[in-house]
Amino acid sequence: SSSSSSSSSSPDAPTCSDTSPALDPDEVTQTFALLAHVGGAVERSLGYALERLASDVLVDSQRGGGLLPLRALFIALLHPALADPSLHSQVLGPLTSAIAHFPSADRSALRAWIAQLPEGAFRNMLKALHVMVSFRVLMSPHAVHDDHLVRSATLTIALLYEAANAGDEPKVPPTEFYNEVVSENIDLREEFMRWYQRKSELCFSDHPYILTPFVKSKMLKMASRVEMNQRRRRSAFSFENPYLVLRVRRNHVIQDALNILNQLTLERPEYLKKELKVKFEGEEGVDEGGVQKEFFQLIIRDLFDPQFGMFHYVKKGGFYWFESSSEEYAEFKLIGILLGLAIYNDVILDLHFPHVVYKYLMGLEPTFGDLRQTHPEVHHGLECLLSYAGDESVEEAFGLEFEVQYSTVFGEKRSHELVPNGASVSVTMENRAEYVELYAKWLLGQSVQNQITPFVEGFRSVCESPLYEWFRVDELELLLCGEPDIDMEALEKVTLYDNGYSAADPVIRNLWELLHSLSKEQQRRFLFFTTGTDRAPIGGLKNMRFIITKHGPDSENLPQSHTCFNVLLLPNYATKERLRDRLLTAIENAEGFGML
């Protein structure tokens, strides 16, 4: 008999509901483990029972489902050995297929049950699904999009992802949903075209939490290239410049960029989707990537200079925050546009923003928890207010009203009422939660709304594609800023050699010995000298193309670089001492010096 009929025939069957499966997951898991430990005929019988149960549940799901067959499915999913490939086709596969067939109300109930699982049971369930997907991808990487078991397992992972994020805090870190095997083995170009043309029922791009940030960034780059190529073809027919060209003076980079981009956003905003080229007035050279890297370095540095008055530096947190008294709204929009252009043109920026700024860019609202990073002392004080249980009243202990006092960067004293006539409304035990919510909302939103709004508008004027929704907030930060860790060993492993050099040459061995011995700051300077940025690309230096080419015999000449192609032009120095002196001199004077 099917699982539903057998369950419903027992008068003592537990009364599960759409919020509870009426069982203890730990006891179920322990029971499975004990039966498996017995081994022999008992273990084989358990295997047969699981196969029969999976088959019956699949039939029940196709006949309308219900909570009792759903409960049987939930019990089976708790088996600790489902990651075993021998159970994929006859047990785990039918179970995930059944989930896809259950009515939406039953799937919602299953999601609620999974959300209540202990971390260990949740991780085991997720691992089993990942292993099945990975196993089948490795077996048939080119047929994966048509594999119904991969599709049903991926949809089940989606259910677990929703369950993991149903509460205030994720049940497990989002990185545990990454599937490295899928990310490393799927054909990215084919995957992108399937997503772009909607050619398949299964697109991993529809489940971006499965893909690593590096893979998603590669697909985003493909989308940008498609857009750029379309703009280039249109330009050919209209006899206009196929590129977005910024001609700027090195000493007036903000003013010149602002004038050009402001005019474009008003008259031809679609031009922002052309490939960017930068030209410094009075300087030779064609921008193949290196010039635009330097342009971004210079303009970001100038815009974030505290003397410019747009941001102030929070020393304790090591980040910049919006200056609420600044009225340079056009410049805030310019920064947003620059961030968008950087992502669109695959340029890494040296930004120091708190996490909440990337939430703004993703269209998400800040929360009280965000104050922990941006305003730690305020956050601590408000937590003390919320947890206060002393003998004195809240009014006596804290003496607060629904009014905020603050100072501008220029020392001017100001106040803001959180509610009408807030200066006369005391904070009490009853309204303290409302006060905290309003205070956080004002501090992270309303107090800097005039600055945030144009900033986000500028960003969205470039980054409006739905592909950006693939990224979580922390992944967007990686996309913009790259990886902070500099792993020289990873860089050494992927480095290519040209024009007569090889890894075995004395000067090359001396170079890597020197680079590994440098301080982190010096390593960053070397990376900036050779690539135009002091941070690793998303995914780390192992994902970067880096070339060292011979640039003449031993001499007093300094090494040079082609930052647009990540190429170091290194003379064949005869001694370690000369190599060290010449290289350190070059990297300590890297801005515009020796960079081609």
Residue pairs with C-beta under 8 A, 6 or more apart in sequence:
1 56
2 56
2 59
2 60
2 69
3 53
3 56
3 57
3 60
3 68
3 69
3 72
3 73
4 56
4 60
4 63
4 66
4 68
4 69
7 13
7 68
7 69
7 71
7 72
8 68
13 68
14 22
14 23
14 71
15 22
16 22
16 23
16 67
16 68
16 70
16 71
17 67
17 109
18 67
18 105
18 108
18 109
18 112
19 109
19 112
20 113
20 116
21 71
21 74
21 75
21 113
22 71
23 71
23 74
23 75
25 78
25 117
25 118
25 121
26 118
26 121
28 75
28 78
29 78
29 79
29 80
29 120
29 121
29 124
32 46
32 78
32 79
32 80
32 81
33 80
35 42
35 43
35 46
36 43
36 46
36 80
36 81
47 87
47 91
50 76
50 79
50 87
50 91
51 90
51 91
53 72
53 76
54 76
54 90
54 91
54 92
54 93
54 94
54 95
54 98
55 94
56 69
56 72
57 69
57 72
57 73
57 76
57 94
57 95
57 98
58 94
58 95
58 97
58 98
58 101
60 66
60 69
60 98
61 69
61 73
61 97
61 98
61 99
61 101
61 102
61 106
62 101
64 103
65 101
65 102
65 103
65 106
66 106
67 106
67 109
70 102
70 106
70 109
70 110
73 95
73 98
73 99
73 110
74 110
74 113
74 114
76 91
76 95
77 95
77 125
77 128
78 121
78 124
78 125
79 87
79 91
80 124
81 87
82 91
82 92
82 124
82 125
82 128
83 124
83 127
83 128
83 131
83 132
85 131
85 132
85 135
88 132
88 135
88 136
88 149
89 149
92 128
92 129
92 132
92 153
93 132
93 149
93 152
93 153
96 129
96 132
96 149
96 152
96 153
96 155
96 156
97 148
97 149
97 152
99 107
99 110
99 152
99 155
99 156
99 159
100 151
100 152
100 155
100 156
102 110
107 159
110 159
111 159
111 162
111 163
111 166
112 163
112 166
114 122
114 125
114 159
114 160
114 163
115 163
115 164
115 166
115 167
115 171
117 125
117 163
117 171
119 171
119 172
122 160
122 163
122 164
122 171
122 172
123 172
123 176
125 160
126 157
126 160
126 172
126 176
126 177
129 153
129 156
129 157
129 160
130 157
130 179
132 149
132 150
132 153
133 150
133 153
133 154
133 157
133 179
133 181
133 182
134 179
134 181
134 182
136 144
136 147
136 149
136 150
137 144
137 150
137 181
137 182
137 185
137 186
138 181
138 185
140 147
141 185
141 186
141 187
142 187
144 150
144 186
144 202
145 194
145 200
145 201
145 202
145 203
146 200
146 202
147 202
150 202
151 201
151 202
154 202
154 204
154 207
154 210
157 177
157 207
157 210
158 207
160 177
161 177
161 207
161 209
163 171
164 170
164 171
164 172
164 174
164 177
165 171
174 209
174 472
177 209
177 210
178 209
178 210
178 211
178 212
179 210
179 211
180 212
182 204
182 210
182 211
183 210
183 211
183 212
183 214
183 215
186 204
188 215
188 218
188 219
188 222
189 222
191 203
191 204
191 205
191 219
192 205
192 219
192 222
192 223
193 199
194 200
194 203
194 205
195 203
195 205
195 206
195 219
196 223
196 226
204 210
204 211
205 211
205 219
205 470
208 216
208 469
208 470
208 471
209 472
211 219
211 470
212 539
213 471
213 475
213 478
213 479
213 538
213 539
214 538
214 539
214 543
216 470
216 471
216 475
217 479
217 537
217 538
217 539
219 467
219 470
220 343
220 467
220 468
220 470
220 479
221 346
223 465
223 467
224 344
224 345
224 346
227 273
228 273
228 274
228 275
231 242
231 270
231 273
231 274
231 275
232 242
232 274
232 275
235 241
235 242
235 274
236 242
241 274
242 274
242 275
243 274
243 275
243 276
243 277
244 264
244 271
244 272
244 274
244 275
244 276
244 277
244 341
245 277
245 278
245 279
246 256
246 257
246 260
246 261
246 276
246 277
246 278
246 279
246 295
247 256
247 260
247 279
247 281
248 256
248 257
248 260
248 278
248 279
248 280
248 281
248 295
249 256
249 280
249 281
249 282
250 280
250 281
250 283
250 298
253 295
253 298
253 299
253 302
254 299
254 302
254 303
254 331
254 334
257 295
257 299
257 334
257 338
258 330
258 331
258 334
261 272
261 334
261 337
262 330
262 334
264 271
264 272
265 272
265 333
265 337
265 458
265 461
269 461
272 337
272 340
272 341
272 344
272 461
272 462
273 344
273 462
275 345
276 292
276 341
276 344
276 345
277 287
277 291
277 292
278 287
278 291
278 292
278 294
278 295
279 287
279 291
280 291
280 295
285 291
285 596
287 564
288 564
288 565
289 532
289 563
289 564
289 565
290 532
290 562
290 563
290 564
290 565
290 595
290 596
291 564
292 345
292 347
293 347
293 531
293 532
293 533
293 563
293 564
294 532
294 563
294 591
294 592
294 595
296 338
296 342
296 347
296 349
297 350
297 532
297 533
297 591
299 338
300 338
300 349
300 350
300 351
301 350
302 308
303 310
303 311
303 331
303 334
303 335
303 338
304 310
304 311
304 320
304 352
306 312
306 313
306 409
308 328
308 331
309 323
309 325
309 326
309 328
309 409
310 322
310 323
310 326
310 328
310 331
310 332
310 335
310 451
311 320
311 321
311 322
311 323
312 320
312 321
312 323
312 409
313 319
313 320
314 320
314 321
314 374
316 376
317 354
317 373
317 374
317 376
318 352
319 352
319 353
319 354
319 374
320 352
320 353
321 354
321 374
321 448
322 332
322 448
322 451
322 452
322 455
323 408
323 409
323 451
324 406
324 408
324 447
324 448
324 450
324 451
325 408
325 409
325 410
325 412
326 332
326 409
326 451
327 450
329 450
329 451
329 454
330 454
332 451
332 452
332 454
332 455
332 458
333 454
333 455
333 457
333 458
334 458
335 455
335 458
336 454
336 455
336 456
336 457
336 458
336 459
336 460
336 461
337 458
337 459
337 461
337 462
338 349
338 458
339 349
339 351
339 361
339 458
339 459
339 463
339 480
340 458
340 459
340 460
340 461
340 462
340 463
341 347
341 462
342 348
342 349
342 480
343 462
343 463
343 479
343 480
344 462
344 463
347 533
348 480
348 481
348 482
348 533
348 535
348 537
349 480
349 481
349 533
350 481
350 533
350 534
350 535
351 480
351 481
353 477
354 370
354 373
354 374
355 370
355 373
355 473
355 474
355 477
356 366
356 370
356 373
356 374
356 444
358 473
358 474
358 476
358 477
358 480
359 365
359 366
359 370
359 473
360 366
360 452
360 455
360 456
361 456
361 459
361 463
361 476
362 468
362 471
362 473
362 476
363 456
364 473
365 445
366 440
366 441
366 444
366 445
367 440
368 379
368 382
368 436
368 437
368 440
370 440
370 444
371 378
371 379
371 382
371 440
371 443
371 444
372 379
374 443
374 444
375 443
378 439
378 443
382 436
382 439
382 440
385 394
385 398
385 400
385 427
385 432
385 435
385 436
386 432
386 433
386 436
388 394
388 397
388 398
388 432
390 397
393 428
393 429
394 400
394 427
394 428
394 429
394 432
395 426
395 427
395 428
398 427
400 426
400 427
400 435
401 422
401 423
401 424
401 425
401 426
401 427
402 417
402 418
402 419
402 422
402 423
402 425
402 427
402 435
402 438
403 415
403 416
403 417
403 418
403 422
403 423
404 415
404 416
404 418
404 439
404 442
404 443
405 413
405 414
405 415
406 413
406 414
406 415
406 416
406 447
407 413
407 414
408 414
415 423
416 442
416 446
416 447
417 423
418 435
418 438
418 439
418 442
419 425
419 438
425 431
427 435
445 452
468 476
471 479
478 538
479 538
481 535
482 533
482 535
482 536
482 537
482 538
483 535
483 536
483 537
483 538
483 539
483 540
483 541
484 535
484 536
485 536
485 540
486 520
486 523
486 524
486 527
486 535
486 536
486 541
487 536
487 540
487 541
487 542
488 512
488 515
488 516
488 523
488 541
489 516
490 540
490 541
490 542
491 541
491 542
491 544
491 546
492 512
492 515
493 542
494 541
494 542
494 543
494 544
494 545
494 546
495 503
495 546
495 547
495 548
496 545
496 546
496 547
496 548
497 503
497 505
497 508
497 547
497 548
497 549
498 547
498 548
498 549
498 550
498 567
499 549
499 550
499 551
500 550
501 507
501 508
501 548
501 549
501 550
501 570
502 508
503 509
505 572
507 570
507 572
507 573
507 574
507 579
508 548
510 573
510 576
510 579
511 548
511 570
511 579
511 583
513 576
514 576
514 579
514 580
514 583
515 523
515 526
518 526
522 584
522 587
524 534
524 535
525 534
525 587
525 588
525 590
526 583
526 587
527 533
527 534
527 535
527 536
528 534
528 587
528 590
529 561
529 563
529 586
529 587
529 590
529 594
529 595
530 546
530 561
530 563
530 566
530 567
530 568
531 544
531 546
531 561
531 563
531 566
532 563
532 564
532 595
536 544
537 543
537 544
544 566
545 566
546 566
546 567
546 568
547 565
547 566
547 567
547 568
548 567
548 568
548 570
549 567
549 568
549 569
549 570
550 570
550 571
550 572
551 557
551 559
551 560
551 569
551 570
551 571
552 571
552 572
553 571
553 572
554 571
554 572
554 573
554 574
554 578
555 571
556 578
556 582
557 571
557 582
558 582
558 585
558 586
558 594
559 568
559 569
559 570
559 571
559 582
559 583
559 586
559 594
560 569
560 586
560 594
560 595
560 596
561 567
561 568
561 569
561 594
561 595
561 596
562 569
562 596
563 595
563 596
571 582
573 579
573 582
586 593
586 594
